[in-house]
Amino acid sequence: MKLSLLITTKIKQVLASSVLLLLGSTGAMTATAACGADDLAYQIPYYNSKEFTPHWIESGSKELSDFHQIPPFSFINQDGEEVSEKDFENKIYVAGFFFSTCPGICPMIRSKLAKVQETFIDNDNVKILQHSIRPHTDTVELLKAYADKNGIVSKKWHLATGERDAIYSLAKSAYFASDDLGNLQNTEDFLHTESLLLIDQNRHIRGIYNGLNSASVDYLIADIKALEAQGTGLTSKEVAE
């Protein structure tokens, strides 16, 4: 990358992050939309710790060979089918946590995820994966009824239940869900978070977004398009079309 382009790109990234903070969006995020979705020179960082410090690594770099990835997992979705990392091979997905009877933030986050679903409804390369933090009550039957009631499309948007310890371990060690945004927990349990995480085709964390904030979710959608464009060599506009 030429020096002038690199400097311009970094300035755009700083401005985009500043815009997010002013909008009340929390965490370390990239907001591709702030600099133009077709700007493939704009880099989306990688994350590997609970501090969500961005790492600016070129795609294909040897540094990624041992960089943090979401490990293999296996749960059951709302259709009673196994859902594992194999279902997301070479896919981009949005990860989050919820429980079906949550009366507070979950419905608000669901409405934002519905926009993600609608945007990529015909794109099989983009999926959503929400993990239940109350799997003892979120049975397959209950999750299926929840999905049907709220327009959640099978195969596109997975609601995962399973062993509590497996879900919590993945949440804490892989997604850093209990520690994100400084919300440290003092018990073995953890409060479900409003954060949504962007996972790329190689199961690397590429962004964290406030699922309660419309502008933040718009940035998430733009970053998804940018990630897909970078993987195909097309512009984000061409991918969207």
C-alpha positions as CSV (number, residue, x, y, z in Angstrom):
1,M,0.0,0.0,0.0
2,K,1.4,3.4,-0.9
3,L,2.3,5.7,2.0
4,S,-0.1,8.4,1.0
5,L,-3.0,5.9,0.8
6,L,-2.0,4.3,4.1
7,I,-2.1,7.7,5.8
8,T,-5.5,8.5,4.3
9,T,-6.9,5.2,5.3
10,K,-5.7,5.6,8.9
11,I,-7.2,9.0,9.1
12,K,-10.5,7.6,7.9
13,Q,-10.4,4.9,10.5
14,V,-9.8,7.3,13.3
15,L,-12.7,9.6,12.1
16,A,-15.0,6.6,11.7
17,S,-14.2,5.4,15.3
18,S,-14.8,9.0,16.6
19,V,-18.2,9.1,14.9
20,L,-19.2,5.8,16.5
21,L,-18.3,7.0,19.9
22,L,-20.3,10.2,19.4
23,L,-23.3,8.1,18.4
24,G,-23.1,6.1,21.6
25,S,-21.8,3.0,19.9
26,T,-19.5,1.1,22.3
27,G,-16.4,-1.0,21.9
28,A,-13.7,-1.0,19.3
29,M,-15.3,-0.9,15.9
30,T,-14.4,-0.1,12.4
31,A,-17.4,1.4,10.6
32,T,-16.5,0.9,7.0
33,A,-19.5,2.9,5.9
34,A,-18.0,6.1,7.3
35,C,-15.3,6.0,4.6
36,G,-17.3,4.5,1.7
37,A,-18.2,0.8,1.3
38,D,-16.4,0.5,-2.0
39,D,-13.0,1.5,-0.5
40,L,-11.3,-1.8,-0.4
41,A,-8.2,-0.2,0.9
42,Y,-10.0,0.4,4.1
43,Q,-8.9,-2.3,6.5
44,I,-11.1,-4.1,9.1
45,P,-9.0,-5.1,12.1
46,Y,-8.6,-8.4,13.9
47,Y,-9.3,-8.9,17.6
48,N,-7.8,-11.5,20.0
49,S,-8.5,-10.5,23.6
50,K,-11.1,-9.2,26.0
51,E,-9.7,-5.6,25.6
52,F,-10.7,-5.6,21.9
53,T,-7.5,-3.9,20.9
54,P,-7.5,-3.7,17.1
55,H,-4.7,-5.5,15.2
56,W,-4.1,-4.2,11.7
57,I,-3.0,-7.3,9.8
58,E,-3.0,-7.8,6.1
59,S,-5.3,-10.6,4.8
60,G,-3.2,-13.7,4.1
61,S,-0.4,-12.7,6.5
62,K,1.5,-15.5,8.3
63,E,0.7,-13.7,11.5
64,L,-2.9,-15.0,11.1
65,S,-1.7,-18.6,11.2
66,D,-1.8,-18.7,15.0
67,F,-4.1,-15.7,15.6
68,H,-7.2,-16.1,17.8
69,Q,-10.1,-18.0,16.1
70,I,-13.5,-19.2,17.3
71,P,-12.8,-22.9,18.1
72,P,-14.9,-25.8,16.9
73,F,-18.4,-26.1,18.6
74,S,-21.5,-28.1,18.4
75,F,-25.0,-27.0,19.5
76,I,-28.6,-27.7,18.5
77,N,-30.7,-25.0,16.7
78,Q,-34.4,-24.2,16.7
79,D,-35.0,-26.9,14.1
80,G,-33.5,-29.6,16.2
81,E,-30.5,-29.8,13.9
82,E,-26.8,-29.8,14.9
83,V,-25.1,-26.5,14.2
84,S,-21.4,-26.4,14.3
85,E,-18.4,-24.5,13.0
86,K,-18.8,-26.6,9.8
87,D,-22.0,-24.7,9.0
88,F,-20.0,-21.5,8.9
89,E,-17.1,-22.7,6.9
90,N,-16.1,-19.9,4.5
91,K,-19.1,-17.9,5.7
92,I,-19.3,-14.5,7.5
93,Y,-21.5,-14.5,10.5
94,V,-22.8,-12.3,13.3
95,A,-22.6,-13.8,16.8
96,G,-24.5,-12.8,19.9
97,F,-26.2,-14.1,23.1
98,F,-29.8,-14.0,24.3
99,F,-32.6,-15.9,25.9
100,S,-36.1,-16.3,24.6
101,T,-38.0,-15.0,27.6
102,C,-35.8,-11.9,28.0
103,P,-38.1,-8.8,28.4
104,G,-35.4,-6.2,28.2
105,I,-32.6,-5.8,25.6
106,C,-33.1,-9.0,23.7
107,P,-36.2,-7.8,21.7
108,M,-34.4,-4.6,20.8
109,I,-31.3,-6.5,19.6
110,R,-33.6,-8.9,17.7
111,S,-35.1,-6.0,15.8
112,K,-31.6,-4.8,14.7
113,L,-30.6,-8.4,13.7
114,A,-33.8,-8.6,11.7
115,K,-32.3,-5.8,9.5
116,V,-29.2,-7.8,9.1
117,Q,-31.3,-10.8,8.1
118,E,-33.3,-8.8,5.6
119,T,-30.2,-7.2,4.1
120,F,-28.6,-10.6,3.4
121,I,-31.6,-12.8,3.0
122,D,-30.6,-14.0,-0.4
123,N,-26.9,-14.2,0.4
124,D,-25.9,-17.6,1.7
125,N,-22.5,-16.4,2.6
126,V,-23.8,-14.4,5.6
127,K,-25.5,-15.9,8.6
128,I,-26.5,-15.1,12.2
129,L,-25.8,-17.2,15.3
130,Q,-27.3,-16.4,18.6
131,H,-26.5,-18.6,21.6
132,S,-29.0,-19.0,24.4
133,I,-27.5,-18.2,27.9
134,R,-30.4,-20.1,29.5
135,P,-30.3,-23.4,27.6
136,H,-32.0,-25.3,30.5
137,T,-35.2,-23.5,29.6
138,D,-34.6,-22.6,26.0
139,T,-35.6,-26.0,24.6
140,V,-35.7,-26.7,20.8
141,E,-39.5,-26.4,20.9
142,L,-39.5,-23.1,22.7
143,L,-36.8,-21.7,20.3
144,K,-38.8,-22.9,17.3
145,A,-41.9,-21.1,18.5
146,Y,-39.8,-18.0,19.2
147,A,-38.3,-18.1,15.7
148,D,-41.7,-18.5,14.1
149,K,-43.2,-15.7,16.1
150,N,-40.4,-13.3,15.2
151,G,-39.8,-14.0,11.6
152,I,-36.4,-15.7,12.1
153,V,-35.5,-17.7,9.0
154,S,-34.1,-21.2,9.4
155,K,-30.6,-21.7,7.9
156,K,-30.0,-18.0,7.9
157,W,-30.4,-17.2,11.6
158,H,-29.5,-20.0,14.1
159,L,-30.7,-20.0,17.7
160,A,-28.4,-22.3,19.5
161,T,-29.0,-24.3,22.7
162,G,-27.1,-27.1,24.3
163,E,-24.9,-27.7,27.3
164,R,-24.7,-24.7,29.5
165,D,-21.0,-25.2,30.3
166,A,-20.1,-25.4,26.6
167,I,-22.0,-22.2,25.7
168,Y,-20.5,-20.3,28.6
169,S,-17.0,-21.5,28.0
170,L,-17.3,-20.5,24.3
171,A,-18.8,-17.1,25.3
172,K,-16.0,-16.3,27.7
173,S,-12.9,-17.8,26.1
174,A,-13.7,-17.3,22.4
175,Y,-16.1,-14.4,22.1
176,F,-14.9,-12.6,25.3
177,A,-18.6,-12.0,26.0
178,S,-18.5,-11.6,29.8
179,D,-15.6,-9.1,29.6
180,D,-16.4,-7.0,26.5
181,L,-16.7,-3.3,26.9
182,G,-15.4,-3.4,30.4
183,N,-18.5,-5.2,31.8
184,L,-16.5,-7.6,34.1
185,Q,-18.5,-10.2,35.9
186,N,-17.8,-11.4,39.4
187,T,-19.7,-14.7,39.4
188,E,-19.7,-17.8,37.4
189,D,-22.7,-16.5,35.5
190,F,-22.6,-13.6,33.1
191,L,-25.1,-10.9,32.1
192,H,-26.1,-11.2,28.5
193,T,-24.5,-8.5,26.5
194,E,-25.8,-6.1,23.9
195,S,-22.7,-6.6,21.8
196,L,-22.8,-8.3,18.4
197,L,-19.6,-9.7,17.0
198,L,-18.6,-10.0,13.4
199,I,-16.8,-13.2,12.5
200,D,-15.1,-13.6,9.2
201,Q,-14.7,-16.6,6.8
202,N,-11.8,-17.9,8.9
203,R,-13.5,-17.6,12.2
204,H,-11.6,-14.5,13.3
205,I,-13.3,-11.8,15.2
206,R,-13.3,-8.6,13.0
207,G,-15.7,-6.3,14.9
208,I,-17.8,-5.6,17.9
209,Y,-21.0,-3.5,17.7
210,N,-23.7,-2.2,20.0
211,G,-26.8,-4.2,19.1
212,L,-29.0,-1.6,20.7
213,N,-27.7,1.2,18.4
214,S,-29.1,1.6,14.9
215,A,-26.1,3.4,13.6
216,S,-23.7,0.8,15.0
217,V,-25.7,-2.0,13.3
218,D,-25.5,0.0,10.0
219,Y,-21.7,-0.1,10.4
220,L,-21.9,-3.8,11.0
221,I,-23.8,-4.3,7.8
222,A,-21.3,-2.1,5.9
223,D,-18.4,-4.1,7.4
224,I,-20.0,-7.4,6.3
225,K,-20.2,-6.1,2.8
226,A,-16.6,-5.0,2.9
227,L,-15.4,-8.3,4.2
228,E,-17.3,-10.2,1.5
229,A,-15.9,-7.8,-1.1
230,Q,-12.4,-8.3,0.0
231,G,-12.9,-12.1,-0.2
232,T,-14.3,-12.0,-3.7
233,G,-12.2,-9.2,-5.2
234,L,-15.4,-7.3,-6.0
235,T,-16.5,-3.9,-4.7
236,S,-19.0,-3.8,-1.9
237,K,-21.5,-2.4,-4.3
238,E,-21.1,-5.3,-6.7
239,V,-21.4,-7.8,-3.8
240,A,-24.6,-6.1,-2.7
241,E,-26.1,-6.2,-6.2
